[in-house]
Amino acid sequence: MSFSLVDLEAIVVARAQAPASESYTAKLLAGGPQRIGKKLGEEAVEAVIAAVAGERRELTAEAADLLYHLIVLLHARDIGVQDVLDELQRRTAQSGLAEKASRPAKGG
């Protein structure tokens, strides 16, 4: 049986309905996007550290944490996993370099 990001999203949606005292997901959501974003950033740094150190098992665990927190943040901003997958599909219709060159310039 395979587990997908859509499955994870369904779990996040269900756990978001629980009281914050009973659900880490609900507690994160109660803190708002700023709190969730902070946790996402922490997990991203931990994933990078594990990757640089060559710690396969640790990187796998940190990547799981990173994906979970990303799904929670997307949920908080009413963005579904399918929206992200659709964007990835759109981008893969062309080479990565062409896609990047087509983006508007950031900054100023």
CYANA upper distance limits for C-alpha pairs under 8 A (distance plus 0.5 A):
  3 PHE  CA      7 ASP  CA      6.73
  3 PHE  CA      8 LEU  CA      8.25
  4 SER  CA      8 LEU  CA      6.96
  5 LEU  CA      9 GLU  CA      6.57
  5 LEU  CA     81 VAL  CA      7.49
  6 VAL  CA     10 ALA  CA      6.80
  6 VAL  CA     81 VAL  CA      6.82
  6 VAL  CA     82 GLN  CA      8.09
  7 ASP  CA     11 ILE  CA      6.96
  8 LEU  CA     12 VAL  CA      6.77
  8 LEU  CA     68 TYR  CA      7.87
  8 LEU  CA     71 ILE  CA      8.18
  9 GLU  CA     13 VAL  CA      6.66
  9 GLU  CA     71 ILE  CA      6.73
  9 GLU  CA     72 VAL  CA      8.38
  9 GLU  CA     75 HIS  CA      8.48
  9 GLU  CA     80 GLY  CA      8.36
  9 GLU  CA     81 VAL  CA      7.46
 10 ALA  CA     14 ALA  CA      6.69
 11 ILE  CA     15 ARG  CA      6.54
 12 VAL  CA     16 ALA  CA      6.43
 12 VAL  CA     25 THR  CA      7.07
 12 VAL  CA     71 ILE  CA      7.94
 12 VAL  CA     72 VAL  CA      7.00
 12 VAL  CA     75 HIS  CA      8.38
 13 VAL  CA     17 GLN  CA      7.51
 13 VAL  CA     75 HIS  CA      7.98
 14 ALA  CA     18 ALA  CA      7.98
 15 ARG  CA     23 SER  CA      6.79
 15 ARG  CA     25 THR  CA      6.51
 15 ARG  CA     26 ALA  CA      6.82
 16 ALA  CA     23 SER  CA      7.92
 16 ALA  CA     25 THR  CA      6.21
 16 ALA  CA     26 ALA  CA      4.96
 16 ALA  CA     29 LEU  CA      7.67
 17 GLN  CA     26 ALA  CA      7.29
 18 ALA  CA     22 GLU  CA      7.00
 18 ALA  CA     23 SER  CA      6.51
 18 ALA  CA     26 ALA  CA      6.74
 19 PRO  CA     23 SER  CA      6.76
 19 PRO  CA     26 ALA  CA      6.90
 19 PRO  CA     27 LYS  CA      8.27
 20 ALA  CA     24 TYR  CA      7.15
 20 ALA  CA     25 THR  CA      8.04
 20 ALA  CA     26 ALA  CA      5.18
 20 ALA  CA     27 LYS  CA      4.80
 20 ALA  CA     30 ALA  CA      7.67
 21 SER  CA     27 LYS  CA      7.50
 22 GLU  CA     26 ALA  CA      8.40
 23 SER  CA     27 LYS  CA      6.66
 24 TYR  CA     28 LEU  CA      6.61
 25 THR  CA     29 LEU  CA      6.73
 25 THR  CA     72 VAL  CA      7.64
 26 ALA  CA     30 ALA  CA      6.56
 27 LYS  CA     31 GLY  CA      7.04
 28 LEU  CA     32 GLY  CA      7.38
 28 LEU  CA     35 ARG  CA      7.33
 28 LEU  CA     36 ILE  CA      6.43
 28 LEU  CA     72 VAL  CA      8.41
 29 LEU  CA     33 PRO  CA      7.70
 29 LEU  CA     36 ILE  CA      7.54
 29 LEU  CA     72 VAL  CA      7.83
 29 LEU  CA     73 LEU  CA      8.47
 29 LEU  CA     76 ALA  CA      6.97
 31 GLY  CA     35 ARG  CA      5.85
 31 GLY  CA     36 ILE  CA      7.56
 32 GLY  CA     36 ILE  CA      6.89
 32 GLY  CA     76 ALA  CA      7.73
 33 PRO  CA     37 GLY  CA      6.23
 33 PRO  CA     73 LEU  CA      6.73
 33 PRO  CA     76 ALA  CA      6.88
 33 PRO  CA     77 ARG  CA      8.02
 34 GLN  CA     38 LYS  CA      6.70
 35 ARG  CA     39 LYS  CA      6.93
 36 ILE  CA     40 LEU  CA      6.62
 36 ILE  CA     69 HIS  CA      7.36
 36 ILE  CA     72 VAL  CA      7.80
 36 ILE  CA     73 LEU  CA      6.39
 37 GLY  CA     41 GLY  CA      6.60
 37 GLY  CA     73 LEU  CA      7.25
 38 LYS  CA     42 GLU  CA      6.77
 39 LYS  CA     43 GLU  CA      6.69
 39 LYS  CA     69 HIS  CA      7.48
 40 LEU  CA     44 ALA  CA      6.64
 40 LEU  CA     66 LEU  CA      6.57
 40 LEU  CA     69 HIS  CA      5.88
 40 LEU  CA     70 LEU  CA      6.83
 41 GLY  CA     45 VAL  CA      6.78
 42 GLU  CA     46 GLU  CA      6.78
 43 GLU  CA     47 ALA  CA      6.61
 43 GLU  CA     62 GLU  CA      6.85
 43 GLU  CA     63 ALA  CA      8.31
 43 GLU  CA     65 ASP  CA      6.84
 43 GLU  CA     66 LEU  CA      5.75
 43 GLU  CA     69 HIS  CA      8.50
 44 ALA  CA     48 VAL  CA      6.76
 44 ALA  CA     62 GLU  CA      8.19
 44 ALA  CA     63 ALA  CA      8.34
 44 ALA  CA     66 LEU  CA      6.51
 45 VAL  CA     49 ILE  CA      6.69
 46 GLU  CA     50 ALA  CA      6.71
 46 GLU  CA     62 GLU  CA      6.87
 47 ALA  CA     51 ALA  CA      6.61
 47 ALA  CA     58 GLU  CA      8.33
 47 ALA  CA     59 LEU  CA      5.96
 47 ALA  CA     62 GLU  CA      5.46
 47 ALA  CA     63 ALA  CA      6.47
 47 ALA  CA     66 LEU  CA      8.08
 48 VAL  CA     52 VAL  CA      6.59
 48 VAL  CA     59 LEU  CA      8.31
 49 ILE  CA     53 ALA  CA      6.61
 50 ALA  CA     54 GLY  CA      6.65
 50 ALA  CA     55 GLU  CA      5.69
 50 ALA  CA     56 ARG  CA      7.86
 50 ALA  CA     58 GLU  CA      6.36
 50 ALA  CA     59 LEU  CA      5.45
 50 ALA  CA     62 GLU  CA      8.21
 51 ALA  CA     55 GLU  CA      6.62
 51 ALA  CA     56 ARG  CA      7.69
 51 ALA  CA     59 LEU  CA      6.24
 55 GLU  CA     59 LEU  CA      6.40
 56 ARG  CA     60 THR  CA      6.64
 57 ARG  CA     61 ALA  CA      6.89
 58 GLU  CA     62 GLU  CA      6.60
 59 LEU  CA     63 ALA  CA      6.35
 60 THR  CA     64 ALA  CA      6.80
 61 ALA  CA     65 ASP  CA      6.91
 62 GLU  CA     66 LEU  CA      6.55
 63 ALA  CA     67 LEU  CA      6.62
 64 ALA  CA     68 TYR  CA      6.66
 65 ASP  CA     69 HIS  CA      6.69
 66 LEU  CA     70 LEU  CA      6.60
 67 LEU  CA     71 ILE  CA      6.68
 68 TYR  CA     72 VAL  CA      6.83
 69 HIS  CA     73 LEU  CA      6.67
 70 LEU  CA     74 LEU  CA      6.60
 71 ILE  CA     75 HIS  CA      6.58
 71 ILE  CA     81 VAL  CA      7.77
 72 VAL  CA     76 ALA  CA      6.70
 73 LEU  CA     77 ARG  CA      6.89
 74 LEU  CA     78 ASP  CA      6.60
 74 LEU  CA     79 ILE  CA      5.41
 74 LEU  CA     80 GLY  CA      7.00
 74 LEU  CA     81 VAL  CA      8.14
 75 HIS  CA     79 ILE  CA      6.18
 75 HIS  CA     80 GLY  CA      7.06
 79 ILE  CA     83 ASP  CA      6.98
 79 ILE  CA     84 VAL  CA      8.32
 80 GLY  CA     84 VAL  CA      7.36
 81 VAL  CA     85 LEU  CA      6.71
 82 GLN  CA     86 ASP  CA      6.41
 83 ASP  CA     87 GLU  CA      6.80
 84 VAL  CA     88 LEU  CA      6.74
 85 LEU  CA     89 GLN  CA      6.60
 86 ASP  CA     90 ARG  CA      6.66
 87 GLU  CA     91 ARG  CA      6.70
 88 LEU  CA     92 THR  CA      6.65
 89 GLN  CA     93 ALA  CA      7.12
 91 ARG  CA     95 SER  CA      8.29
 91 ARG  CA     96 GLY  CA      7.83
 91 ARG  CA     99 GLU  CA      6.75
 92 THR  CA     96 GLY  CA      7.61
 94 GLN  CA     98 ALA  CA      6.96
 94 GLN  CA     99 GLU  CA      6.79
 95 SER  CA     99 GLU  CA      6.65
 96 GLY  CA    100 LYS  CA      6.58
 97 LEU  CA    101 ALA  CA      6.66
 98 ALA  CA    102 SER  CA      6.77
 99 GLU  CA    103 ARG  CA      7.32
